Amino acid sequence: METTIISEGRTTNEAIENGLKKLNVSREKVDIRVLQNEEKRSFFSILAPRVVKVEMKLKENVQSSKSTQTVKRENINTKNKKEIILNQEEQEKAQENIEKFLQEWVKTLPEQATYSIEKTEQAIKVNLSNPNLGYLIGYRGETLYALQNILSAIAGKGIENRVRVILDIEGYKQKREKTLEELAEKVAKTVIRTRKPVKLEPMQAYERKIIHSKLQQNSKVETTSIGEEPYRRIVVSLKKY
């Protein structure tokens, strides 16, 4: 199980609370060290918000007591996860924040690049269109997800609730989802044939969820997530009866 993690938030308290939830312990059971404070800003300060990073390590007595517990699998059933619902005013404010940013930013993109924004109670969806925007996707979507985080911060300016932004570029996510589902089926067949577990490469949480969901109904294999972000990955193995 993880005993040391790096947690982030817009404030020190938020970063600590996020880490405590991930470790599933109370504050007195961890040692905390601030790595990056509220005044530290990204090189791209025009885009990025203030970010706090803290290192959180389980105290030795907690590590020993928890070492006997079964490692928890990543929860792919999100109905127990508290979902933030944005009211109409928050939706409109978030859309206004993103619209204001995109109107200027799109001018720096390849000619004829366009965008669309859709607001919902759960998230603000942003789509960028232009066949020459591949550089904004990056390797396995790394740049896309970084931009998505930046847009989330921009959308949440002046809003108390955290605003979730879902960014897609030229339908990349739909194509990637199909690729990952095909990968999941292929790996499952390999595990069943060889009877040996297969460890996949590190993936974003969104992509791990696709793998988990695809193999959830498979009666012969199971999936487990291991490691820490951004190197967290899935292991596919035979089910134990």
N, C-alpha and C positions, 0 to 999 in steps of 0.2 A: 504494500500500500504506500501511497505518497506520504512522506513525512515532512518534506520541505516544498513549498510552492511560492511562486511569484504571483501576486494578485494586483489588479489595477482598479482604479476608480477615479472619479472626478475630484474627490477629496480624500484625505487620509482615512477618515472614518468609513467612507464608502468602500475603499480598497480593502480595509480590514474586514468589514462585514462580508464582502464578496468571498474573501479567503476563508473566513470561518464557516460559511455555508458549504464551500467546497470540501473542507476538511471535516465538516460535521462535528465540530467541537465548540466549546465556549471559550471566551477570550482569555481566561486565566490559564488555559491549557497550552498556550502557544507563546513562543518568543517572537517578537516582532521587530523588524529593522526596516526603516524607511530608506528606499533606494533612490526614489525620485520624488521630489516634493511638488507642491502646487505651483511653484514659480518656474519650474523647469518646463521649457517649451520645445516642441519639435523644430527641426530645421525649416520645415514648411509651416511656420507659425501662422501664416495667413489662413491655413486650412485647419490646423490641428488645435484642439482645445488643451487646456491645462490637464495634465495627467499625473496621477500619483501611483507609484509602484512601491509595494512593500514585500519584503521577504518574510514568510511565516513558517516557523519550524515547530513541530510538535515537541513538547518537553519530554525528556527521556522516560519518565514514569507513564506518560500517556502513550508513547510509542510501544512500550512493552505490553500494556494492557490491550492495545488495539491490534497487536500483531497476531493474536489468536483468533481474530474475527475474519470472516470470509471477505475477500475483496469485493466491493460493490461493483456491479455492472452498471454501465452507463444507462440511465433511465430513458428508454425510447418512448415510453408512454407519457406524454406531456400533460395529460389531463389533471395530474396532481400538482403540476407546476403552476404557481401563481402567475397569471398572464395579465400584463398591464393593459388596461383599456383606456383609450384616449377619448375624451369627450369632444363634442363638435368644435368647441373653441380651441382646444389643443390641436386637433387635426388641422384646422385652418391656419393656426399659427405655425405649425411645423411645415405645412405646405408652403406658406409664405416665405419662411426662412430658406427652404431649399430652392424655391423658385428664384429668389433674389440672388442666391449664389450661382445657380446654373446659368442664369441669363448672361452673366459675365464670363463664367468659366468656359461655356460652350464656344465663345469667340476664339479661344486659344486652341480648340480642337480642329481636326481636319475639316476642310470645307464641306458644308451641307450636313454636318453632324447635328442630329436632333435629339430631343429628349421628351419624355412624357412622365407625368406624375399622377399617381392614383392614391388617394387617402382612404384609409379604413380605420376602424377602431383599434386594430391590432398593430398596424404598421403603415408606413408610407412607402409605396412602391415606386421605384424610379427605373426607367428603361432608357438606355442610350443606344442610338442607332447610327451606324456608319460602318461599312466593311473595313475601314482603315483604323479601327479602334482596338486592334488586337493588343497593342502595347499597354493598354489600360487593363487588360485581363491578366497578363503575366503568366508565369509558369504555374499551371494547375490552379489558376485563379487567385494567386497570392496578391497581386496588385488590386484586383477587383475587390477582394475582401477588405483590404486596407482602405480603399476609397469608400467602401460601404460604412466602415467605422467612422471615417471622417464626416460623411454625410449625416450619420446618426447624431454626432456631436453638434453639427450645424443645425440640424432640425430641432434639437432639444434646447436651443438657446431661448431663455426666457420662459421655459416650461418646467414645472416641478417634476413631472413624471419623466422617466426615461423613454425616449422615442426610438422605436426600432425602425430602421430603414432597410428595405430589401432592394439591393441594386442588381440589375442585370444588364449585360452589354451584348447586343446582337444575338440574343437567345442562348448565350453560353451555358447558363445553368441547366436549361432543359437538355441540351446536348450532353453536358457532363453527367447529369442524372442518369441518362440512358447508358452511358459508358460505365458508370459505377454499378448499375444493376446487372449489366452483362458480366462485369468483373466478379461481382458477388456470386453469381451462378457458376462461373468457371472455377473459382476458388473452392466453392462448396463441393463440386464434383472431384476436385483434386484431393481434398481432405478425406472424402468418403473412399476414394480409390486407394490412397496411400496410408490412411488411418493415422496421419500425422498432422499436427496443427500447422497452420500457415499464418505468418505475421505479415500484415500489409504495411505499406509505407505510411508515414505520418499524414494525417488529413485534417481538414477543418471540421469543426463539430457538425456543421451542416452536412458535410459529405459522409461522415461516420454514421450519421442518422440514417442516411439512404441505405448504407450497407446493412445496418442493424435491421431496418424495416424490411428489406428485401429477404433476409434470411430468417426472420422471426417465425415464419410458419413452416420452415424446413424442419422435418421431424428427426433429422439425423445429425445436424450440426448446430452449434451455438456460437455466439459472438461475445467477445469481452474486450473492453477498452483498457489499455495500459499506458503508463508513462504520463508525462506532464506536457502541457501546452508549451510551445507549439509543436512538440514532437509526439503528441498522443496518437496512438495507432490502434488498430483493431487486430485481434487474434481470432481466427476461425478454427474451431476444433470440433471433434466428435462429441456428441452429447453423452453424458455418463448416465447409465441406468442402474 
